[in-house]
């Protein structure tokens, strides 16, 4: 819940002062998480093309005061500012989302999600089943990645080429990987379903938990920290003149 609130606050920022506050707040969270900053930056590498594309779209497609123009290429002052803001939003969004998954186990994430969805059971929402599906999906992501790597190495040993040629040839070369991967995924799903039935799994009715989630002092401090961060962002957006006038009225 606090991660979602943090992400919403990121999209409320309107100036560089707000991004300065965001940078400091995120740096403190990363330091407390003890996740190496190199590891965080490494996670941004796969999305580098998407980030550059987003920056280019905002840079060349935003109207305003012209800085440079050549043929159909036009760069405006507002476009530069908006492109910087969008890149910063994406970077901090990815980093905060990565922190959640890097510091919290999938089991705890799904347990928390089930607790949040419990009130909706009254209207027929299968909270336990949805949480179980998420747990299984997160659990098998590394397994599927490992299976994909094995299939690619096996196909490469048989003479397959996945790197040369145009985009259509590369897409066609992925077919010998996707078909065995889908077959393996369905086989694992069938084996998992059989194993759950053999262990008499019948859903969440009447089930107890080994580890019960409880509110701790760290949770309270996290709530206060995010509340202070959101208050700072809202205060910066309203402007110092607004607060000065408000204090004048109170005085």
C-alpha positions in Angstrom: 0.0 0.0 0.0 2.8 2.4 0.9 4.6 1.6 -2.4 1.4 2.5 -4.3 1.1 5.7 -2.4 4.8 6.5 -3.1 4.2 5.9 -6.9 1.2 8.2 -6.9 3.3 10.9 -5.2 5.9 10.5 -7.9 3.3 11.5 -10.6 2.2 14.5 -8.5 5.7 16.2 -8.7 5.7 19.3 -10.9 9.1 20.9 -10.5 12.8 20.2 -9.8 12.4 20.9 -6.0 9.9 18.0 -5.8 12.4 15.7 -7.7 15.1 16.8 -5.3 12.9 15.7 -2.4 12.1 12.4 -4.2 15.8 11.8 -4.8 16.6 12.2 -1.1 13.7 10.1 0.0 14.5 7.3 -2.4 18.2 7.4 -1.4 17.3 7.0 2.2 15.0 4.0 1.4 17.7 2.3 -0.7 20.3 2.8 2.1 17.9 1.3 4.6 17.2 -1.7 2.3 20.9 -2.4 2.0 20.5 -3.3 -1.7 23.6 -2.3 -3.6 23.1 0.7 -5.8 25.0 -1.1 -8.7 22.4 -3.9 -8.5 19.6 -1.3 -8.7 21.2 0.4 -11.8 21.8 -3.0 -13.4 18.0 -3.6 -13.2 17.4 -0.5 -15.3 19.5 -1.7 -18.2 16.8 -3.9 -19.9 14.5 -0.9 -20.0 17.0 1.6 -21.4 15.5 1.5 -24.9 12.0 2.2 -23.6 13.4 5.1 -21.5 15.2 6.6 -24.5 12.1 6.2 -26.7 9.9 7.9 -24.1 12.3 10.8 -23.7 12.5 11.3 -27.5 8.7 11.3 -27.9 8.3 14.0 -25.2 11.3 16.0 -26.5 10.2 16.3 -30.1 6.4 16.2 -29.7 5.9 18.9 -27.1 4.8 22.4 -28.2 6.3 25.6 -26.6 9.2 28.0 -26.9 11.5 26.8 -29.8 15.1 26.1 -29.0 16.1 24.3 -32.2 14.4 23.4 -35.5 15.7 21.5 -38.5 13.4 20.1 -41.2 10.7 18.2 -39.2 12.8 18.0 -36.0 11.7 20.6 -33.4 13.0 21.0 -29.9 11.3 23.3 -27.4 12.2 24.4 -23.9 9.0 22.8 -22.6 9.8 19.6 -24.4 13.3 19.4 -22.7 11.8 19.9 -19.3 8.9 17.4 -19.9 11.4 14.8 -21.3 13.6 15.1 -18.2 10.5 14.8 -15.9 9.2 11.7 -17.7 12.7 10.0 -17.6 13.0 10.8 -13.9 9.5 9.4 -13.2 10.2 6.2 -15.0 13.6 5.7 -13.3 12.2 6.3 -9.8 9.1 4.2 -10.5 11.2 1.2 -11.6 13.6 1.6 -8.6 10.8 1.8 -6.0 9.0 -1.2 -7.6 12.2 -3.2 -7.7 12.9 -2.4 -4.0 9.6 -3.9 -3.1 10.3 -7.2 -4.8 14.0 -7.3 -3.7 13.3 -6.8 0.0 10.0 -8.8 0.4 9.6 -12.5 -0.3 6.9 -13.6 -2.7 5.1 -15.5 0.1 4.8 -12.3 2.2 3.7 -10.3 -0.8 0.9 -12.7 -1.6 -0.1 -13.0 2.1 -0.4 -9.2 2.3 -2.4 -9.1 -0.9 -4.8 -11.8 0.5 -5.2 -9.8 3.7 -6.1 -6.7 1.6 -8.6 -8.6 -0.5 -10.3 -10.4 2.4 -13.0 -7.8 2.8 -14.1 -8.4 -0.8 -14.9 -12.0 -0.1 -18.3 -10.9 0.9 -19.1 -10.0 -2.7 -17.7 -13.3 -4.0 -14.1 -12.3 -4.8 -11.8 -15.4 -4.4 -9.0 -13.7 -2.4 -7.2 -16.8 -1.4 -7.2 -18.3 -5.0 -5.9 -15.0 -6.5 -3.1 -14.9 -3.9 -2.2 -18.5 -4.6 -2.1 -17.8 -8.3 0.3 -14.9 -7.7 2.5 -17.1 -5.4 2.8 -19.8 -8.0 3.4 -17.4 -10.8 6.2 -15.6 -8.9 7.7 -19.0 -7.8 7.9 -20.3 -11.4 9.4 -17.2 -13.1 13.0 -18.3 -12.2 12.2 -21.9 -13.3 10.9 -20.8 -16.6 13.9 -18.5 -17.2 16.2 -21.4 -16.4 14.2 -23.6 -18.8 14.5 -21.0 -21.5 18.2 -20.8 -21.1 18.6 -24.6 -21.4 16.4 -24.7 -24.5 18.4 -21.9 -26.2 21.7 -23.6 -25.5 20.3 -26.9 -26.8 19.0 -25.3 -30.0 22.3 -23.4 -30.4 24.2 -26.7 -30.2 22.0 -27.9 -33.0 23.0 -25.0 -35.2 20.2 -22.5 -34.5 21.1 -18.8 -34.8 19.2 -16.2 -32.7 21.3 -13.1 -33.1 21.9 -12.6 -36.8 19.4 -11.4 -39.5 16.6 -8.8 -39.4 13.8 -8.6 -36.8 11.5 -11.0 -38.8 14.2 -13.6 -39.0 15.0 -13.4 -35.3 11.3 -13.7 -34.5 11.0 -16.8 -36.7 14.1 -18.2 -34.9 12.3 -17.9 -31.6 9.7 -20.5 -32.6 11.9 -23.5 -31.7 12.3 -22.0 -28.3 8.7 -21.0 -27.6 7.1 -24.4 -28.5 9.2 -26.5 -26.1 8.9 -23.8 -23.4 5.1 -23.9 -23.6 5.0 -27.7 -23.5 7.3 -27.6 -20.5 5.2 -25.0 -18.8 1.9 -27.0 -19.3 3.6 -30.2 -18.1 4.8 -28.4 -14.9 1.3 -27.0 -14.4 -0.3 -30.4 -14.7 2.3 -31.9 -12.3 1.7 -29.1 -9.8 -2.1 -29.6 -10.0 -1.7 -33.3 -9.4 0.6 -32.7 -6.4 -1.8 -30.2 -4.8 -4.8 -32.7 -5.2 -2.7 -35.5 -3.7 -2.1 -33.2 -0.7 -5.9 -32.6 -0.4 -5.7 -28.9 -1.3 -9.3 -27.5 -1.5 -8.9 -23.8 -1.4 -8.6 -21.4 1.5 -11.6 -22.3 3.6 -10.5 -23.3 7.1 -6.8 -23.1 6.4 -4.4 -21.6 9.0 -1.1 -19.9 8.6 2.4 -20.8 9.7 3.4 -17.1 9.9 0.8 -14.5 10.8 1.4 -11.0 9.6 1.4 -8.4 12.4 1.9 -4.7 12.5 5.4 -3.8 13.9 7.3 -0.7 14.9 9.0 -0.7 11.5 5.7 -0.6 9.8 4.6 2.4 11.8 7.9 4.2 11.0 7.4 3.4 7.3 3.9 4.8 7.3 5.1 8.0 9.0 8.0 8.3 6.5 5.8 8.0 3.4 3.2 10.4 4.9 5.9 12.9 5.5 7.2 12.5 1.9 3.7 12.9 0.4 3.1 16.0 2.6 6.4 17.5 1.4 5.4 16.9 -2.2 2.0 18.4 -1.7 3.5 21.4 0.1 5.9 22.1 -2.7 3.1 21.8 -5.3 1.0 24.3 -3.4 3.9 26.8 -3.2 5.4 28.9 -0.5 3.1 31.8 -1.2 0.0 29.6 -0.4 1.5 28.6 2.9 2.6 32.1 3.7 -0.9 33.4 3.1 -2.4 30.6 5.1 -0.1 31.3 8.1 -1.0 35.0 7.7 -4.7 34.1 7.9 -4.1 31.9 10.9 -2.1 34.6 12.6 
